[in-house]
């Protein structure tokens, strides 16, 4: 749906609460945003910003979805602005520098305003994935946070005595934003076939916890945000969250033989620096470009990763602490394994089904192979699927749009047939990967 050539426009506001059952304005209302009607053009509805609008009189920050996706693939930035390309992430002596270079790229221009408006970052623009607003776990209106897997007792260290919720917000650079825009070019028919991210796509995510300082004392001095995580009314103070983890990922062709992506994670540590700048306390946990299932089956540390053994807070990693995963993530999984299941079904009842949790500690080798075997970038699990290239945000957004009745998959998406050679029905519902405790 194209806005080019619009001479005049009328703007029609959708309801305040953007949830299922309140789409009385047709597709524009279902999109929860704005219907723009131009003479001689088609209509385009903006994607909604959050589950709720700010209440009247709210004076704090307000999240705005960065959705002016580039219409053409952006050129690569100069190498000087992407210093990680000169570093070998597979070399233990360079892995930390690679990871730090990616984090610096992600933070540049975003820290002065606290990520309030990444769309006008003077260094480089960043973009959000749409349709993560529509459920009780969807985007809150202050920072666009969505609910993640909760942290069980002890997962954040020995002082943690209660289970605590975690919320996060993710961002894509311009090359990633271009791909998101292609997938959602027709908001009524998101096309997962367009989800092939170009080389040097960079994405990152800020992950916050509701755990109190008494249980996570190492977070003292971290970035603190208010979040409308309880869906309150009025202008009162919202719950406080503290930044615990930052995830980064780069589409790096040097990882093409495994997954095509390099994933990394950082954790905040008060003791890491005397600086008052929270970002100087972000300590790398590690990076990985594959799960190396053979070593996992042998209960040995994997060889397709680098782990920072000098970090002060030895919070859990992935499966049996043998593979990388962040402190907020499931201690049974790994960074790349669940993202490899970022797949959209072409048909109902696809084979194989997507896992809803990593294998248990006593799982047999077959279960480990199913979950941890490397999936190459943009590669479907079977003919029943289309890969969305390691983007769980794209997968979840498409699922929620379908669930809300605001979209259907493209009619020509289904290329699979039954045993008699007849086309199988196009998928009307799709499954999204969860790491347990998420919606």
Secondary structure as the mmCIF struct_conf table of DSSP 4:
data_model
#
loop_
_struct_conf.conf_type_id
_struct_conf.id
_struct_conf.beg_label_comp_id
_struct_conf.beg_label_asym_id
_struct_conf.beg_label_seq_id
_struct_conf.end_label_comp_id
_struct_conf.end_label_asym_id
_struct_conf.end_label_seq_id
TURN_TY1_P TURN_TY1_P1 UNK A 4 UNK A 5
STRN STRN1 UNK A 9 UNK A 13
HELX_LH_PP_P HELX_LH_PP_P1 UNK A 14 UNK A 15
BEND BEND1 UNK A 16 UNK A 17
TURN_TY1_P TURN_TY1_P2 UNK A 20 UNK A 21
TURN_TY1_P TURN_TY1_P3 UNK A 24 UNK A 25
HELX_RH_AL_P HELX_RH_AL_P1 UNK A 26 UNK A 31
TURN_TY1_P TURN_TY1_P4 UNK A 32 UNK A 32
BEND BEND2 UNK A 33 UNK A 33
STRN STRN2 UNK A 34 UNK A 38
TURN_TY1_P TURN_TY1_P5 UNK A 39 UNK A 40
BEND BEND3 UNK A 41 UNK A 41
STRN STRN3 UNK A 44 UNK A 45
HELX_LH_PP_P HELX_LH_PP_P2 UNK A 46 UNK A 48
BEND BEND4 UNK A 49 UNK A 49
BEND BEND5 UNK A 51 UNK A 52
HELX_LH_PP_P HELX_LH_PP_P3 UNK A 53 UNK A 55
TURN_TY1_P TURN_TY1_P6 UNK A 56 UNK A 57
BEND BEND6 UNK A 60 UNK A 60
BEND BEND7 UNK A 71 UNK A 72
HELX_LH_PP_P HELX_LH_PP_P4 UNK A 73 UNK A 78
HELX_RH_3T_P HELX_RH_3T_P1 UNK A 79 UNK A 81
HELX_RH_3T_P HELX_RH_3T_P2 UNK A 83 UNK A 86
BEND BEND8 UNK A 87 UNK A 87
TURN_TY1_P TURN_TY1_P7 UNK A 89 UNK A 90
BEND BEND9 UNK A 91 UNK A 91
HELX_RH_AL_P HELX_RH_AL_P2 UNK A 92 UNK A 107
TURN_TY1_P TURN_TY1_P8 UNK A 108 UNK A 115
BEND BEND10 UNK A 116 UNK A 116
HELX_RH_3T_P HELX_RH_3T_P3 UNK A 118 UNK A 120
BEND BEND11 UNK A 122 UNK A 123
STRN STRN4 UNK A 127 UNK A 127
BEND BEND12 UNK A 130 UNK A 131
BEND BEND13 UNK A 134 UNK A 135
TURN_TY1_P TURN_TY1_P9 UNK A 136 UNK A 137
BEND BEND14 UNK A 138 UNK A 138
TURN_TY1_P TURN_TY1_P10 UNK A 141 UNK A 143
STRN STRN5 UNK A 146 UNK A 147
HELX_LH_PP_P HELX_LH_PP_P5 UNK A 149 UNK A 150
STRN STRN6 UNK A 151 UNK A 151
HELX_LH_PP_P HELX_LH_PP_P6 UNK A 152 UNK A 152
TURN_TY1_P TURN_TY1_P11 UNK A 153 UNK A 156
TURN_TY1_P TURN_TY1_P12 UNK A 158 UNK A 159
BEND BEND15 UNK A 162 UNK A 162
STRN STRN7 UNK A 164 UNK A 164
STRN STRN8 UNK A 166 UNK A 172
HELX_RH_AL_P HELX_RH_AL_P3 UNK A 174 UNK A 183
TURN_TY1_P TURN_TY1_P13 UNK A 184 UNK A 184
BEND BEND16 UNK A 185 UNK A 186
TURN_TY1_P TURN_TY1_P14 UNK A 187 UNK A 188
BEND BEND17 UNK A 189 UNK A 189
HELX_RH_3T_P HELX_RH_3T_P4 UNK A 192 UNK A 194
HELX_LH_PP_P HELX_LH_PP_P7 UNK A 197 UNK A 198
TURN_TY1_P TURN_TY1_P15 UNK A 199 UNK A 200
STRN STRN9 UNK A 202 UNK A 209
TURN_TY1_P TURN_TY1_P16 UNK A 213 UNK A 215
HELX_RH_3T_P HELX_RH_3T_P5 UNK A 217 UNK A 219
TURN_TY1_P TURN_TY1_P17 UNK A 220 UNK A 221
STRN STRN10 UNK A 224 UNK A 227
TURN_TY1_P TURN_TY1_P18 UNK A 229 UNK A 230
BEND BEND18 UNK A 234 UNK A 235
HELX_LH_PP_P HELX_LH_PP_P8 UNK A 236 UNK A 238
STRN STRN11 UNK A 239 UNK A 251
HELX_RH_3T_P HELX_RH_3T_P6 UNK A 253 UNK A 255
TURN_TY1_P TURN_TY1_P19 UNK A 256 UNK A 259
BEND BEND19 UNK A 260 UNK A 260
STRN STRN12 UNK A 261 UNK A 268
HELX_RH_3T_P HELX_RH_3T_P7 UNK A 270 UNK A 272
BEND BEND20 UNK A 274 UNK A 274
BEND BEND21 UNK A 276 UNK A 276
HELX_RH_3T_P HELX_RH_3T_P8 UNK A 278 UNK A 281
STRN STRN13 UNK A 282 UNK A 288
BEND BEND22 UNK A 289 UNK A 289
HELX_RH_AL_P HELX_RH_AL_P4 UNK A 293 UNK A 297
TURN_TY1_P TURN_TY1_P20 UNK A 298 UNK A 299
BEND BEND23 UNK A 303 UNK A 304
STRN STRN14 UNK A 305 UNK A 307
TURN_TY1_P TURN_TY1_P21 UNK A 309 UNK A 310
BEND BEND24 UNK A 312 UNK A 313
BEND BEND25 UNK A 318 UNK A 318
HELX_RH_3T_P HELX_RH_3T_P9 UNK A 319 UNK A 321
BEND BEND26 UNK A 322 UNK A 323
TURN_TY1_P TURN_TY1_P22 UNK A 327 UNK A 328
BEND BEND27 UNK A 329 UNK A 329
TURN_TY1_P TURN_TY1_P23 UNK A 331 UNK A 332
BEND BEND28 UNK A 333 UNK A 333
HELX_RH_AL_P HELX_RH_AL_P5 UNK A 335 UNK A 339
TURN_TY1_P TURN_TY1_P24 UNK A 340 UNK A 341
STRN STRN15 UNK A 343 UNK A 345
BEND BEND29 UNK A 346 UNK A 346
STRN STRN16 UNK A 347 UNK A 347
TURN_TY1_P TURN_TY1_P25 UNK A 348 UNK A 349
BEND BEND30 UNK A 351 UNK A 352
HELX_LH_PP_P HELX_LH_PP_P9 UNK A 353 UNK A 355
BEND BEND31 UNK A 356 UNK A 357
HELX_LH_PP_P HELX_LH_PP_P10 UNK A 358 UNK A 360
TURN_TY1_P TURN_TY1_P26 UNK A 361 UNK A 362
HELX_RH_AL_P HELX_RH_AL_P6 UNK A 365 UNK A 372
BEND BEND32 UNK A 373 UNK A 373
TURN_TY1_P TURN_TY1_P27 UNK A 377 UNK A 378
BEND BEND33 UNK A 381 UNK A 382
TURN_TY1_P TURN_TY1_P28 UNK A 383 UNK A 384
STRN STRN17 UNK A 385 UNK A 387
TURN_TY1_P TURN_TY1_P29 UNK A 389 UNK A 390
HELX_RH_AL_P HELX_RH_AL_P7 UNK A 392 UNK A 403
TURN_TY1_P TURN_TY1_P30 UNK A 404 UNK A 405
BEND BEND34 UNK A 406 UNK A 406
TURN_TY1_P TURN_TY1_P31 UNK A 411 UNK A 412
STRN STRN18 UNK A 417 UNK A 417
TURN_TY1_P TURN_TY1_P32 UNK A 419 UNK A 420
BEND BEND35 UNK A 421 UNK A 421
HELX_LH_PP_P HELX_LH_PP_P11 UNK A 422 UNK A 422
STRN STRN19 UNK A 423 UNK A 423
HELX_LH_PP_P HELX_LH_PP_P12 UNK A 424 UNK A 425
STRN STRN20 UNK A 426 UNK A 426
HELX_LH_PP_P HELX_LH_PP_P13 UNK A 427 UNK A 427
BEND BEND36 UNK A 428 UNK A 429
BEND BEND37 UNK A 436 UNK A 437
#
